[in-house]
């Protein structure tokens, strides 16, 4: 009787399992909610429908894109069916070009009842087949969607905003890479939507017309650069809006792959899904939280995993990163090899890192308020590991003064409340006078930059920090400059910072990295701290002047640069007495 009643109403409730349909030119994965169709010849995702609604119309498509050091070698994809089993189907596209120096495959998985599909990437290098050193600067999954459907970008609770229309982007003059001056005079950049790839960022996407399209990320373990690494998420182009999920990238200094050894690494899958309703962002966050809770997925790579626990005396951010010999020059911040896991210790310093792949790791920690990094190398994970109590020994010094908060960001300084405003560097004064005890942190700009004057000559910054010293000091004084970012678009390295006290040069800091945060709407990039020790007798009784300058980056170009020629951002500046240290 019940079935007859349903038939009378004109529909039958049907539950269709995940299935795979293969033709001579296509592979289609479908279930009750979605259908995704791939071109077998080039691996391109040509169609993604949700509830029968096409999401990739008007030029939309999905694909894996990469940037290598050899533009003559390209990927040639070959498709294959990986598995058909109850509740799940999986396909893969594998590179078969023997000249391409990396082993590369991209997998797509569809399960029963899911409103989307999973994608993950395997990458490796065979040093026997391809001897030498090879680079891959970027590797990601890119999804281009229908611009008439999706008009709003959503990255976090603070950044849910309309995107310009593609027609407004067409013909708009570029002021730097992927950054344009729109017809209304405003600036639009894909870098406005960058986000830190830490455990808080688990979803981003686009929405409009009652439908959303999202990428949920249950784990960032494969991504280079660690929790402070910022990356691109979504942006508009002159044809379609774009969603991105990276395997490796270095837009903010994290670097890329520079490989000469044999290795293989698989990314954690990301879930590409659609939703409908009245509160798309809240619903997308709920689904992403469910993905995080379900990680690691039982259907995914069965590599053994374990938990790592411990207690660190100072607490703070804890990072477990693949062990390297020799140690990476910028700790985990530019590391691409192996995997990384991170969390925050609780108020008592206790921490737990879940589902860590077995292997050899180094443990790092940093904490707001503390300059520097705790390191313990050579931690073997083969079962659950309790590291016990880790003692972070900090130097005992007498603080004379500090400017800024030691949190690896320049967000507390002046102008930083608008750090995503393109061209802000032109509004920051080049000459700064700051008096300790009189001025506040916000009176010091968040960025110290070399720019150009109207006649194209260099506009060189000079910062003077005045402070009073009482009494005569003996022993050692230590000036610590903690940098939240550094870089030079002309030098392709960090600029030299010259430090002088009362007209006498104390040091030149020459080895800072280039991270690009200054012109890519960042307020931090690669963190570095430098200590300058000097005889405390150099401190005069009464007023002292500390002077900071940046190097002149060669001859000025014949046209005006759209970005700073060189810049640094300070995390904090601290002067201490170290006695006989």
LINTAMO-V375435 format. One record per residue. N is the residue number from 1. PSI is psi in radians with two decimals (* if undefined). OMEGA is omega in whole degrees, -180 to 180 (999 if undefined). Layout:
N PSI OMEGA
N PSI OMEGA
This chain:
1 -0.68 -178
2 -0.73 180
3 -0.72 179
4 -0.69 179
5 -0.71 179
6 -0.73 179
7 -0.66 -180
8 -0.61 179
9 -0.16 173
10 0.22 176
11 2.80 176
12 2.24 177
13 2.06 -177
14 2.29 175
15 1.93 -176
16 2.20 -180
17 2.83 175
18 2.31 -177
19 2.84 -179
20 2.23 176
21 2.18 -178
22 2.32 171
23 -3.04 -180
24 -0.46 -174
25 -0.16 -175
26 2.76 169
27 2.18 -178
28 2.20 175
29 2.32 -179
30 2.69 173
31 -2.78 -177
32 -0.50 -171
33 -0.64 -171
34 2.83 172
35 2.31 179
36 2.24 -176
37 2.26 -178
38 2.55 173
39 2.09 -177
40 -0.41 -174
41 -0.61 -176
42 0.09 177
43 0.11 -177
44 2.37 172
45 1.96 -173
46 -0.42 -177
47 2.40 175
48 1.88 179
49 2.52 177
50 2.07 -175
51 0.55 -179
52 -0.03 -177
53 2.18 -180
54 2.22 -177
55 -0.24 -175
56 0.47 177
57 3.04 175
58 0.78 176
59 0.09 179
60 2.71 178
61 2.93 176
62 2.56 -177
63 2.85 173
64 2.25 179
65 2.69 -174
66 2.74 175
67 2.03 179
68 3.06 179
69 -0.17 -178
70 1.82 -176
71 -0.11 178
72 -0.37 -179
73 2.30 179
74 2.78 179
75 2.39 170
76 1.99 -173
77 2.47 171
78 2.26 -176
79 2.70 173
80 2.68 174
81 2.13 -177
82 -0.82 -180
83 2.56 169
84 1.99 -179
85 2.84 -178
86 2.12 177
87 -0.05 -174
88 2.44 170
89 2.59 -177
90 2.37 174
91 2.89 179
92 2.65 171
93 2.17 -174
94 2.43 177
95 2.32 178
96 0.21 176
97 1.97 -177
98 -0.27 179
99 -0.42 180
100 2.21 -168
101 -0.03 -180
102 2.61 170
103 2.12 -170
104 2.32 174
105 2.52 176
106 2.28 -174
107 2.56 177
108 2.30 -175
109 2.34 174
110 2.33 179
111 2.83 175
112 2.34 168
113 -0.12 -178
114 2.53 178
115 0.37 -179
116 -2.98 -176
117 2.82 175
118 2.55 175
119 2.41 171
120 2.79 -173
121 2.36 171
122 2.32 179
123 2.51 178
124 3.03 178
125 2.30 177
126 1.88 -175
127 -0.31 177
128 -0.81 178
129 -0.62 -175
130 1.32 178
131 2.56 -178
132 -3.02 -179
133 2.29 -177
134 2.55 -177
135 2.54 166
136 1.89 -175
137 -0.47 -175
138 2.47 175
139 2.16 -177
140 2.88 170
141 2.26 -178
142 2.26 179
143 2.07 177
144 2.24 -172
145 2.97 -178
146 2.05 -177
147 -0.32 179
148 -0.35 177
149 -0.79 -168
150 1.99 -172
151 -0.09 -175
152 2.33 175
153 2.49 178
154 2.03 -177
155 -0.73 176
156 -3.10 -176
157 -0.44 -179
158 -0.34 -175
159 1.35 171
160 1.83 -169
161 2.67 177
162 2.53 173
163 2.61 173
164 2.69 178
165 2.61 178
166 -0.63 -180
167 -0.48 176
168 -0.43 180
169 -0.49 -177
170 2.21 180
171 -0.09 178
172 2.28 -178
173 2.42 178
174 2.31 175
175 -0.30 168
176 -3.00 -176
177 2.31 177
178 0.56 -179
179 2.21 -167
180 2.61 172
181 1.96 -175
182 2.90 -178
183 -0.50 180
184 0.08 178
185 -0.22 179
186 2.81 179
187 2.35 176
188 2.34 -179
189 2.51 174
190 -0.38 -179
191 -0.26 176
192 -0.35 -175
193 0.28 175
194 2.66 -178
195 2.59 175
196 2.35 -178
197 1.04 178
198 -3.04 -174
199 -0.22 177
200 -0.48 -178
201 1.77 -176
202 -0.07 179
203 2.55 168
204 2.82 -178
205 -2.88 -179
206 2.72 -178
207 2.93 178
208 2.69 177
209 0.65 175
210 0.20 -180
211 2.54 179
212 2.66 178
213 2.18 -165
214 2.74 168
215 2.03 177
216 2.46 -173
217 1.73 -178
218 -0.38 -179
219 2.52 174
220 0.34 -169
221 -0.52 -176
222 -0.36 -169
223 2.38 179
224 2.66 170
225 -0.30 176
226 -2.96 -169
227 -0.36 179
228 -0.09 -178
229 2.14 175
230 2.55 176
231 2.91 179
232 2.64 -178
233 -1.17 -180
234 2.70 171
235 2.89 178
236 2.63 173
237 -3.05 -180
238 0.07 176
239 -0.87 -176
240 2.75 167
241 2.70 -174
242 2.37 169
243 2.45 -177
244 2.55 167
245 2.17 -172
246 2.50 166
247 -0.79 175
248 2.48 177
249 2.87 -177
250 0.73 -177
251 -0.37 180
252 0.60 171
253 -0.05 -178
254 -0.20 177
255 3.11 178
256 -2.78 -179
257 2.31 177
258 1.61 -163
259 2.37 172
260 -0.04 -177
261 3.06 179
262 2.27 -180
263 2.85 174
264 2.41 178
265 2.43 179
266 2.42 178
267 2.74 165
268 2.47 180
269 2.66 169
270 2.62 -174
271 2.05 179
272 2.01 -171
273 2.85 178
274 2.73 174
275 2.86 177
276 2.83 179
277 -2.90 -176
278 -0.33 178
279 1.32 -172
280 -0.70 -177
281 -0.81 179
282 -0.70 179
283 -0.70 178
284 -0.69 178
285 -0.65 178
286 -0.79 -179
287 -0.70 178
288 -0.68 177
289 -0.63 176
290 -0.65 178
291 -0.72 179
292 -0.75 -179
293 -0.54 -178
294 -0.15 -177
295 2.45 -2
296 2.49 -176
297 2.38 180
298 -0.41 -179
299 -0.14 -176
300 3.03 175
301 2.18 -173
302 0.47 177
303 2.43 -179
304 2.54 -178
305 2.83 -180
306 2.92 176
307 2.52 177
308 2.15 -179
309 2.89 178
310 -3.01 178
311 2.26 180
312 2.33 -168
313 -0.68 -177
314 -0.23 -178
315 -2.71 176
316 -2.79 180
317 2.30 -180
318 2.27 -179
319 2.22 174
320 2.02 -174
321 2.61 -178
322 2.37 180
323 2.39 177
324 2.55 172
325 2.17 -7
326 2.95 -180
327 2.51 178
328 2.43 -175
329 -0.45 179
330 0.81 -178
331 -2.36 -176
332 -0.19 -169
333 -0.45 177
334 0.35 -177
335 2.32 176
336 -0.40 -177
337 2.51 174
338 -2.68 -173
339 2.79 180
340 2.50 179
341 2.51 -176
342 2.74 179
343 3.08 172
344 2.34 173
345 2.67 179
346 -3.04 -175
347 -0.42 179
348 0.08 179
349 0.02 -178
350 2.53 179
351 2.74 175
352 2.19 175
353 2.03 -173
354 2.59 168
355 0.90 178
356 2.27 176
357 2.48 177
358 2.48 180
359 -2.99 -179
360 2.28 -172
361 2.87 168
362 2.47 -180
363 2.30 178
364 2.73 173
365 2.55 170
366 2.76 -176
367 2.39 173
368 2.31 -178
369 -0.29 -179
370 2.26 175
371 2.31 178
372 -3.06 -171
373 2.37 171
374 2.46 -180
375 2.31 167
376 2.08 -172
377 2.74 171
378 0.86 179
379 2.04 -179
380 2.19 177
381 1.90 176
382 -0.26 171
383 -3.13 173
384 2.31 -174
385 2.25 170
386 1.98 -177
387 -0.09 -179
388 -2.66 -178
389 2.14 179
390 2.17 -176
391 2.08 178
392 1.80 -178
393 2.11 -179
394 2.52 180
395 2.50 178
396 1.87 -178
397 2.82 177
398 2.08 -179
399 2.20 173
400 -0.81 176
401 2.80 175
402 2.41 175
403 2.18 180
404 2.96 180
405 2.26 -180
406 1.49 -179
407 0.26 176
408 0.45 178
409 2.69 177
410 0.35 -171
411 -0.39 -176
412 -0.13 -175
413 2.98 -177
414 2.55 180
415 -0.18 -174
416 -0.34 179
417 -0.31 178
418 0.60 -170
419 -0.36 178
420 0.03 178
421 2.02 -177
422 2.45 178
423 0.16 -177
424 -0.50 -179
425 -0.45 179
426 -0.27 -179
427 -0.18 -177
428 2.23 179
429 2.53 179
430 -0.47 179
431 2.14 -176
432 2.32 171
433 2.12 -175
434 2.29 180
435 2.08 179
436 2.33 -179
437 -0.33 179
438 -0.85 180
439 2.80 177
440 2.93 179
441 -0.69 -175
442 -0.14 176
443 -0.16 176
444 2.20 -179
445 2.67 -179
446 -0.23 -175
447 2.39 175
448 1.97 -167
449 2.55 169
450 2.08 178
451 -2.93 -179
452 2.54 172
453 3.04 -179
454 -0.53 180
455 0.21 178
456 -0.04 176
457 2.83 -178
458 2.47 173
459 1.72 -171
460 2.30 -179
461 2.49 173
462 2.02 179
463 2.26 177
464 2.17 -180
465 2.02 -179
466 2.43 179
467 2.67 -179
468 2.38 176
469 2.24 -178
470 2.24 179
471 3.09 179
472 2.42 -179
473 2.56 176
474 2.89 -180
475 -2.56 -173
476 2.38 170
477 2.59 -179
478 2.10 172
479 2.13 179
480 2.17 174
481 1.95 177
482 2.14 -176
483 2.26 174
484 -0.36 -178
485 2.73 174
486 2.68 177
487 2.82 176
488 2.11 180
489 -0.29 177
490 -0.72 -176
491 -0.34 -175
492 0.58 173
493 3.05 176
494 2.54 179
495 2.70 174
496 2.29 178
497 2.13 178
498 2.28 -176
499 2.16 180
500 2.59 176
501 2.08 179
502 0.73 177
503 -0.09 180
504 2.22 -179
505 2.22 176
506 -0.70 -176
507 2.79 167
508 2.12 180
509 1.94 -169
510 -0.27 -166
511 0.54 179
512 2.57 -179
513 2.99 175
514 2.16 -178
515 -0.21 175
516 0.02 -176
517 -0.52 -175
518 -0.74 -177
519 -0.11 -179
520 0.63 171
521 0.73 177
522 2.78 174
523 0.09 168
524 2.80 176
525 -1.93 177
526 2.20 -178
527 2.37 174
528 2.50 175
529 2.38 -180
530 2.27 177
531 2.36 176
532 1.89 178
533 2.45 179
534 2.90 -180
535 2.16 -178
536 -0.30 178
537 -0.31 179
538 -0.26 177
539 2.07 -180
540 2.62 171
541 2.21 -174
542 -2.56 -173
543 2.37 177
544 2.73 180
545 2.11 174
546 2.21 -177
547 2.30 178
548 2.29 177
549 2.77 175
550 2.62 -178
551 2.72 174
552 2.06 -173
553 1.04 178
554 -2.89 -179
555 2.39 179
556 2.50 177
557 2.87 -176
558 -0.16 175
559 2.72 -177
560 2.27 175
561 2.51 177
562 -0.09 -174
563 2.90 176
564 2.46 176
565 -0.51 178
566 2.62 -178
567 2.68 168
568 2.68 169
569 2.40 179
570 2.37 168
571 -0.91 173
572 2.87 176
573 2.35 -174
574 2.36 175
575 2.26 -177
576 2.77 169
577 2.25 -175
578 0.08 178
579 -2.21 -178
580 0.32 -178
581 * 999
